[in-house]
Amino acid sequence: MSPRKDNDLIKEALFREFLRAKGLNYTYERQHILKEILETSRTIKHFSIDRLYNNLQAKRDRISKSTLYRTIKLLEDYRIVKKTDIAPDHYVYEIVEQYNIGHVVCLKCKNIIEIKHRETEKIVNDICRKKGFNIKHIRLKSRATAIIV
């Protein structure tokens, strides 16, 4: 089995245990939502609720948007996915990696650039200058803190 497939199975088993510890069931809907997220993340890094919903509908899964939102919240709580705001009231999600990632979002084209380094402010400024972005604000997040510069 491939390392990616093994990692997906581990995430699924851990999520099942997380739900059980909270007194919740690992339902058909939760299983299919998690599998769709893992499958979608193979081809695109950042995905929206609408994209997941449309993918599920195309596969004839009758999963409501409210179930999708509730399951995404559980996956966030367990840190399988994380939410990144790219505009007011507009979010994308991604699979949580083992390292902290910074994001630079272009407010015009909504292009997202990931940053995986510690010297974030200098790197963000250099990247924005090279990409032609004008910095409106920088928000740095780690699992423990949020900093607004």
N, C-alpha and C positions, 0 to 999 in steps of 0.2 A: 504494500500500500504506500502511496506517496506521502511525504511529510505533510503536505497541505491537507490531504484527506484525513490523516491521523489527527492533525490539529483541529479540524472541524469536528471530528468525533469526540475529542476531548472537550471542546467548548460545549457541545450538545450534552454530554454527560454531566459536566459541571453545572450547566444551567438547570438541568433536570434536578440535581441535588439542591441547588439554590432555591428552586421553587418548592420542593418538598419541605425544606427547612422553614419556609414561610407559610406552610400549610396550603400551598397552591398545587394544582395538578399540571402536569406537562401534557396539555391538550393537543389535539390534532392541529388546531389553529396555531398555537405557539410553536409547535414542531415545524409546520410549513413556513411560518414567518421566519424563523431562525434559518432554515435551510435556504430560503430565498435570499436572505441577507448574505449568507456565506457564498452562495452561488453568484449573486450580483457583484459582490466585492472582488471576485476573480477577474472581472472585466473592467469595472470602474471603481475608483477609490472612494469617491464621495457620492452618496445617493440620497434621494429625497423620499419622504413618505409617499408622495404621489407616484414616483417611479416604482417603488415596491408594490403599492396597491395595484397599479396597472399591470405589472408583471404577474401578480397573483391572479388577477381577473383574467388575463390572457390564458392562464393555465387552468381556468375554470374553477379556481379555488374560491368558494363563496365566503370570503373573510371580510368582515366589515372594517371600515376605516377606524372605528372606535376600538375594535379589538387590536388592530394594528398599532394604534397609538399607545394603548395600554401595555402591549407586549414590548414595544420599543422602550417604554419607560422602565420596565423590568430588566431589559437587556442593558440599559444605561446604568441602572442601580447595581447590576452585577459586573459592570465594566467590560461587557463584551462589545458594546458599541458606545461611541461618544458622539455628542451633538456639537456642531460648529455653526454659529450664526454667521451668515454671510451678508445679511441685510436685516433691517428691522422686521421681525416676524417671519423671517425666511431662514430655514435651517437645512443643513445637510448632515448626514450621518456617515460614520465610517467604522470599520472594525478597529478595536483598540489594539495597538501594537505594544510591545514591551518597553518602548522608549517614549519619552515625551516629545510631542511634535508641535511646532508652531505653524500657524497658517497665515498667509498673506492673501487677502481677498481683494480683487479689483472690483470696485463698486459699479463700474460701467459694464464690463463684460462678464462679471461674476467668476472669472478665472481664479483658481485656487492654487497657490504655490505652497508646498510644505517645507518647513525648516526643521532640521534635526540636530542643530548645534547649540552650544551653550552661550556663545557670544551673540545672543539674539538681536539686540538693538542694532549693533553694527551691521550684522548680516542682513537684517530686514531693510535697513536704509540702503545698503549696497544693492540688494536685489531689486528694491523698488526703483532705484535710480536706473539700473540696467534695463528694467522692464518698462520704464516710462510711467510708473505709477506715481501719483501724488498722494502722500500719506495724509489721511484724514485723522485717523487715530490708530494706536497700536494697543491691542489687548493681548497680554501674555497669560496663558493658563497652564497650570500644572495640575496634578491631581489634588494638591493641597491648597493652592492659593490662586488668586486671580489678581493680576496687576494691570492697571490702566495707566499708560504713559501719555 
